């Protein structure tokens, strides 16, 4: 992560979590603070905290940590939550680039993840206008509340001396440590008042920079009190004050549209295809009709070559599993030039579909039962086909003529079984033609003796 000059990596922030507070030498001790002076020092630090437009903090509990940062001017946030401490220790690579980034000005959510090859990848989702404030509220409510109102204050603080806290760029910040002698649970009101078991936060200590008066660490204890028991969890929150937050250029450049983002065009729903390593690609697959598809859009389908989404162009490459199964409204289908694959059972039992054009397409794979019982189809010409799955055209009783191109090298079992009206099967690959015209081939493919193979 490269989002400020002072803080070049979240890994350095995490060094604070994993890294220890070092007790100062006696020679570094400062003059004692009276209780009144300690209280004023804490008040001044809280007021200074409220002047920042950008705050980053790492929340460390006994077994996990989370990172949050938000820029109120640029409206950019960064989050990495609930990471197990052992997970951090076991990784050879830093976690700084695995953050989720939220660009609320441009309404884009970038999600970091590791693909199947354990390589860092990013996907992005648009954020709907009505969801922007909900995202900010959900992820950054605490930061914003603290920037506006500061922190709950104890009535007294006790000065405990000077300690070092490891800060940005591995800097060590000399900090005054102020202890809360007797923490009152009412200091921190519950943020989950609708729950039966309300958590409360008890301040324990606050670390304030000797040289700059910034808050660099707050220790607190959270407890859940019920009628039966009270559970305590200790937390350490480490603060940093970036100049600003920006989504790294490497993230914006390499991120691909999320495979969960729904794309709608002329009554059809599309999603991004993932590659074998679970990386998002620049290709889309057809999911099926959208919920608001009109009758006219369902009757005659013409798939586009490409779609433009959020300024990027995506190829429409495949028809998904069960995409249009049982759709009786479909009469004609024309494929775009970039479609390469017809998914399993994708047009299964589209009994009124009379015409299906492969003319422009690159279809090389038709999966099993793709056109099962499409009994109104009359003729198919599939010039670039390589593989046809089992029972792909089974029970297409109205089919009279099928033409397969030179690249065909595999036809699955019973691909043409039940095609009682089939008269001619043209196969432009000599080897496959010979096989289909043999007794074994006819039996395996479900071809009757009356079908002319040529």
MOKAFEN-V50129 format. One record per helix or strand of 3 or more residues. SS is the DSSP state (alpha for helix, beta for strand). FROM is the first residue (numbers start at 1). LEN is the number of residues. If there is no record, write none. Layout:
ss:SS from:FROM len:LEN
ss:SS from:FROM len:LEN
This chain:
ss:alpha from:10 len:9
ss:beta from:21 len:3
ss:alpha from:26 len:3
ss:alpha from:35 len:15
ss:beta from:54 len:7
ss:beta from:64 len:8
ss:beta from:76 len:9
ss:alpha from:85 len:6
ss:alpha from:96 len:3
ss:beta from:100 len:4
ss:beta from:108 len:7
ss:beta from:120 len:7
ss:alpha from:129 len:21
ss:beta from:158 len:9
ss:alpha from:168 len:3
ss:beta from:172 len:8
ss:alpha from:185 len:3
ss:beta from:199 len:11
ss:beta from:215 len:11
ss:beta from:230 len:11
ss:alpha from:249 len:6
ss:beta from:263 len:3
ss:beta from:268 len:7
ss:beta from:280 len:10
ss:alpha from:295 len:5
ss:beta from:300 len:3
ss:beta from:306 len:4
ss:beta from:312 len:8
ss:beta from:332 len:3
ss:beta from:355 len:3
ss:beta from:379 len:4
ss:beta from:401 len:4
ss:beta from:424 len:4
ss:alpha from:430 len:7
ss:alpha from:439 len:7
